[in-house]
């Protein structure tokens, strides 16, 4: 973990998602790049801007609080999750009390800045993304709801398709509340916004900041895709990488590009300087650690030279383009499994920065939570 990051506090159970009155942009504004710019500086004008949009019919506000079942489809993948106001008012003091599990550290200054932005805007502009495995009653209930007619159905400007059902029935809400009380959720996206929620709650306890907007996805029903984030070690050579592996009792062998890529797995990395390729065997270090942990906590510190910096890439092509003989080594990473990330979080370990990429994420503007509505 980056020495400048810290562990965000843990929210105590039971996990609670509360109904709220959703603000929703009209479909033509959702997924539009201008929507993101609308939440940029000056933040104090954002609330007034949303009021103007509502008068112009560009923004709707629900008449009554609800939990929302949100299904979005992008790139052929459909994800369904519950959207609600996450209770962040209680802090866990014991391991067994934790309800929300981070798996990455946060930069305090960034979390402070996000908290200041939300306080100025008086809203949560988008839900953080949480993942869990739902219990049988909730899973069955949401499947039944999804078979009904949605309250909203549209395709946004980025070609994401959305279906939304408002859940207000007291019996359904009670089933969800009871079922969620016994679950733990992993933060898939939004570690800094989660930390900002906790900062706001600490500043203003007992009010709307006791909650923060969240979407809870059942990984057992409509799983998010967990992709790899590849690395480029700038200022490092393949020779440096071989020296580091030998000093740690690991093995680094020359290989063709095809063989190196084919060998990629939880205990093997593929590395290239753009001209030559090698397979790095991390065994037995990966018996207890994820490959990304071994790279950052063991291999990188053992390098005789560099890295002067580390680049991060969501595609193999981008990683390969950054490699350079003698001066930059690109390392192709395996994607960790959801269960592995969950075990790491439950064991009180944090993965290095940019270790996971949960995809796809919903477009900005589908759900907004105003502090005026609690």
C-alpha positions in Angstrom: 0.0 0.0 0.0 1.2 3.5 -0.8 2.7 5.0 2.4 0.6 8.1 1.9 -2.7 6.2 2.1 -4.6 5.2 5.2 -7.3 2.8 6.1 -10.8 4.3 6.0 -12.9 3.6 9.1 -15.3 0.7 9.2 -19.0 1.2 9.3 -20.6 -1.0 11.9 -23.4 -3.5 11.2 -26.2 -4.2 10.7 -25.9 -3.1 7.1 -28.7 -0.7 6.3 -29.9 0.7 3.0 -32.7 3.2 3.7 -35.4 4.6 1.3 -34.8 8.1 -0.1 -36.4 10.4 -2.6 -34.3 10.0 -5.7 -33.3 12.8 -8.1 -33.0 11.6 -11.6 -31.8 13.4 -14.7 -33.7 12.9 -18.0 -32.2 10.2 -20.2 -30.6 12.6 -22.7 -28.5 14.1 -19.9 -27.5 10.8 -18.4 -24.2 9.5 -19.8 -23.5 12.9 -21.4 -20.0 14.3 -20.7 -21.5 17.7 -19.9 -23.3 16.1 -17.0 -20.0 15.4 -15.3 -18.9 19.0 -15.9 -22.1 20.2 -14.3 -20.9 18.9 -11.0 -17.5 20.6 -11.3 -16.5 23.9 -9.7 -18.0 26.1 -8.5 -19.7 23.6 -6.3 -21.9 26.1 -4.5 -23.8 26.6 -7.7 -24.6 22.9 -8.3 -27.7 22.8 -6.0 -29.1 25.9 -7.7 -28.3 24.5 -11.1 -30.3 21.3 -10.3 -33.2 23.4 -9.2 -33.2 25.2 -12.6 -33.0 21.9 -14.4 -36.0 20.7 -12.4 -38.0 23.7 -13.5 -37.0 23.0 -17.1 -38.0 19.4 -16.9 -34.4 18.1 -17.0 -34.5 16.6 -13.5 -37.2 14.7 -11.7 -37.7 14.2 -8.0 -39.7 11.3 -6.6 -42.7 12.2 -4.5 -42.1 9.5 -1.9 -39.0 7.7 -0.5 -38.1 4.3 -1.9 -35.4 1.8 -2.4 -34.7 1.3 -6.1 -33.8 -1.8 -8.0 -31.6 -0.6 -10.8 -30.7 -2.7 -13.8 -28.2 -1.3 -16.3 -26.8 -3.0 -19.4 -23.5 -2.0 -21.0 -21.3 -4.0 -23.4 -23.6 -7.0 -23.3 -23.5 -7.2 -19.5 -26.5 -6.6 -17.3 -26.0 -5.6 -13.6 -28.8 -5.3 -11.0 -28.4 -3.7 -7.6 -30.3 -2.0 -4.8 -29.9 1.8 -4.6 -30.5 3.4 -1.2 -29.2 5.6 1.5 -26.4 3.7 3.3 -26.4 4.2 7.0 -22.8 5.3 8.0 -23.7 6.6 11.5 -22.0 3.8 13.5 -18.3 2.9 13.6 -17.2 -0.7 14.2 -14.8 -1.2 17.1 -14.6 -5.0 16.7 -13.7 -7.2 13.7 -17.0 -9.0 13.8 -19.0 -5.8 13.8 -17.8 -4.5 10.4 -20.5 -4.1 7.7 -18.6 -2.4 4.8 -15.2 -3.6 3.8 -12.7 -1.5 1.9 -9.9 -3.3 0.0 -7.8 -0.2 -0.9 -6.4 2.6 1.2 -7.4 6.2 0.7 -5.5 9.5 0.5 -6.9 11.7 3.3 -6.6 15.0 1.4 -8.6 13.5 -1.5 -11.3 12.3 0.9 -11.4 15.7 2.6 -11.8 17.5 -0.8 -14.7 15.2 -1.7 -16.4 15.8 1.6 -16.0 19.5 1.1 -17.5 19.3 -2.4 -20.6 17.3 -1.2 -21.1 19.7 1.7 -21.0 22.6 -0.7 -23.3 20.9 -3.2 -25.6 19.5 -0.4 -25.9 16.2 -2.2 -24.4 12.9 -3.1 -23.9 13.1 -6.9 -23.7 9.4 -7.5 -23.8 6.1 -5.6 -20.7 4.3 -4.5 -20.7 0.7 -5.7 -20.9 -2.1 -3.1 -20.8 -5.9 -3.8 -22.1 -8.8 -1.7 -23.8 -12.2 -2.0 -27.5 -11.7 -1.2 -29.4 -14.0 1.0 -32.1 -16.2 -0.5 -35.2 -14.1 0.6 -33.8 -10.9 -1.0 -32.5 -12.6 -4.1 -35.9 -14.2 -4.7 -37.8 -10.9 -4.0 -35.6 -8.9 -6.4 -36.0 -11.5 -9.1 -39.7 -11.3 -8.7 -39.7 -7.4 -8.8 -37.5 -7.6 -12.0 -40.1 -9.7 -13.7 -42.6 -6.8 -13.3 -43.0 -3.6 -15.3 -40.3 -1.1 -14.5 -41.2 2.4 -13.3 -38.5 3.8 -15.6 -37.0 2.3 -18.8 -34.6 4.1 -21.1 -31.3 4.2 -23.0 -28.9 7.0 -22.1 -26.5 9.0 -24.2 -23.6 6.5 -23.6 -25.9 3.7 -24.9 -26.4 2.2 -21.4 -29.8 0.7 -21.1 -31.6 1.2 -17.7 -34.6 -0.4 -16.0 -35.7 1.0 -12.6 -38.3 -0.3 -10.1 -39.2 1.8 -7.0 -39.7 -0.5 -3.9 -42.1 1.0 -1.3 -44.1 -2.0 -0.2 -43.6 -2.3 3.6 -43.4 -6.1 3.4 -40.7 -6.0 0.7 -38.7 -3.3 2.6 -38.9 -5.4 5.8 -37.6 -8.5 4.0 -34.7 -6.5 2.5 -33.9 -4.9 5.9 -33.9 -8.2 7.7 -31.8 -10.0 5.1 -29.2 -7.2 4.8 -28.7 -7.1 8.5 -26.6 -10.2 8.4 -24.5 -9.4 5.3 -21.1 -7.6 4.7 -20.5 -5.6 1.6 -17.2 -5.1 -0.2 -16.5 -1.6 -1.7 -16.1 -2.2 -5.5 -15.9 1.5 -6.5 -15.8 4.7 -4.5 -13.4 4.2 -1.6 -12.7 8.0 -1.4 -16.4 8.9 -1.6 -17.1 6.3 1.2 -14.4 8.0 3.3 -15.9 11.4 2.5 -19.3 10.1 3.7 -17.7 9.2 7.1 -16.1 12.6 7.3 -19.4 14.4 6.6 -21.1 12.3 9.2 -18.5 13.1 11.8 -18.9 16.8 11.1 -22.7 16.8 11.1 -24.0 13.8 13.1 -27.7 13.2 13.5 -28.8 14.6 10.1 -28.8 13.8 6.4 -25.0 13.1 6.6 -25.7 10.0 8.6 -26.3 8.4 5.2 -24.6 8.3 1.9 -25.8 7.1 -1.5 -24.9 3.5 -2.4 -25.7 0.8 -4.9 -25.5 -2.8 -3.6 -24.9 -5.5 -6.3 -25.5 -9.2 -5.7 -22.3 -10.8 -7.1 -24.1 -14.2 -7.1 -26.9 -13.0 -9.5 -25.6 -10.3 -11.9 -21.9 -10.2 -11.2 -19.7 -7.3 -12.0 -16.7 -8.2 -14.2 -13.5 -8.0 -12.2 -10.7 -7.0 -14.6 -6.9 -6.6 -14.3 -5.0 -3.3 -14.1 -1.6 -3.8 -15.7 1.6 -2.0 -14.6 4.6 -0.3 -16.3 7.7 0.0 -14.1 9.5 3.1 -15.5 13.2 3.2 -15.0 13.5 -0.6 -14.8 14.8 -3.3 -17.1 14.0 -6.9 -17.6 17.5 -7.6 -16.2 16.5 -5.7 -13.0 13.3 -7.8 -12.8 15.3 -11.1 -13.1 17.7 -10.0 -10.4 14.8 -9.2 -8.0 13.1 -12.5 -8.6 16.4 -14.4 -8.0 17.0 -12.5 -4.7 13.5 -13.6 -3.5 13.9 -17.2 -4.5 11.4 -16.9 -7.4 12.0 -17.7 -11.0 12.0 -15.5 -14.1 12.3 -17.3 -17.5 12.6 -16.0 -21.0 9.6 -16.8 -23.2 7.9 -15.9 -26.5 5.1 -13.4 -26.3 2.5 -16.1 -26.9 3.9 -18.4 -24.2 4.3 -15.5 -21.7 0.7 -14.4 -22.2 -0.6 -18.0 -22.1 1.2 -18.5 -18.7 -0.4 -15.5 -17.1 -2.3 -16.6 -13.9 -2.6 -16.0 -10.2 0.9 -17.2 -9.6 2.5 -16.0 -12.9 3.1 -12.6 -14.4 4.0 -11.8 -18.0 6.6 -9.1 -18.4 8.1 -7.3 -21.5 10.3 -4.4 -22.3 8.7 -4.2 -25.8 11.4 -6.4 -27.3 11.8 -9.4 -25.1 9.3 -11.3 -22.9 9.6 -13.2 -19.6 7.4 -15.3 -17.3 7.7 -14.4 -13.6 6.8 -17.3 -11.4 5.6 -16.0 -8.0 5.2 -19.4 -6.3 5.0 -20.0 -3.4 4.4 -16.4 -2.4 0.9 -16.4 -3.9 -0.2 -19.2 -1.5 -1.4 -16.4 0.8 -1.2 -13.2 -1.3 -2.7 -11.9 -4.5 -0.3 -11.5 -7.4 -0.5 -7.7 -7.1 0.5 -7.8 -3.5 3.6 -9.9 -4.3 4.6 -7.5 -7.1 4.3 -4.3 -5.0 5.4 -5.6 -1.6 8.2 -7.9 -2.6 9.3 -7.6 -6.2 9.3 -3.8 -6.5 11.3 -3.2 -3.3 13.8 -5.8 -4.5 14.5 -4.1 -7.8 18.2 -2.9 -8.1 17.1 0.1 -10.1 13.8 2.0 -10.1 11.0 2.2 -10.6 11.1 6.0 -11.0 7.3 5.7 -11.4 4.6 3.2 -12.0 2.0 3.5 -14.8 -1.4 1.8 -14.6 -3.3 0.5 -17.7 -6.7 -1.0 -18.1 -5.9 -2.7 -21.4 -3.0 -4.9 -22.6 -2.5 -2.7 -25.6 -2.0 0.4 -23.5 0.5 -1.5 -21.3 2.5 -2.8 -24.2 2.7 0.7 -25.7 4.4 2.0 -22.6 7.2 -0.6 -22.6 10.7 0.4 -23.7 13.9 -1.7 -23.9 16.2 -0.8 -21.0 14.0 1.8 -19.5 10.4 0.6 -18.9 9.0 -2.9 -18.2 5.3 -3.6 -18.6 3.9 -6.3 -16.4 0.7 -7.9 -17.4 -1.4 -8.8 -14.3 -4.0 -11.5 -13.7 -7.4 -10.3 -12.5 -8.1 -11.3 -8.9 -11.3 -13.1 -8.2 -14.1 -11.5 -6.1 -13.7 -14.2 -3.5 -10.0 -13.5 -3.2 -10.5 -9.8 -2.8 -13.2 -10.5 -0.2 -10.9 -12.8 1.8 -8.2 -10.2 1.7 -10.6 -7.5 3.0 -12.0 -9.8 5.7 -8.4 -10.5 6.8 -7.8 -6.7 7.4 -5.4 -6.5 4.5 -5.5 -3.7 1.9 -4.5 -4.3 -1.7 -2.1 -1.9 -3.4 -3.5 1.1 -5.3 -5.4 0.3 -8.5 -5.5 -3.4 -7.9 -9.0 -4.0 -9.0 -11.3 -2.8 -11.8 -15.0 -3.7 -11.3 -17.0 -3.2 -14.5 -19.3 -1.9 -15.9 -20.2 1.1 -13.7 -23.5 2.9 -14.1 -23.7 6.2 -15.9 -23.6 9.4 -13.8 -27.0 11.1 -13.3 -29.3 8.1 -12.9 -29.5 8.6 -9.1 -28.7 11.7 -7.1 -29.4 12.1 -3.4 -30.2 15.6 -2.0 -29.4 16.3 1.6 -32.8 18.2 1.7 -34.5 14.8 1.4 -32.5 13.1 4.1 
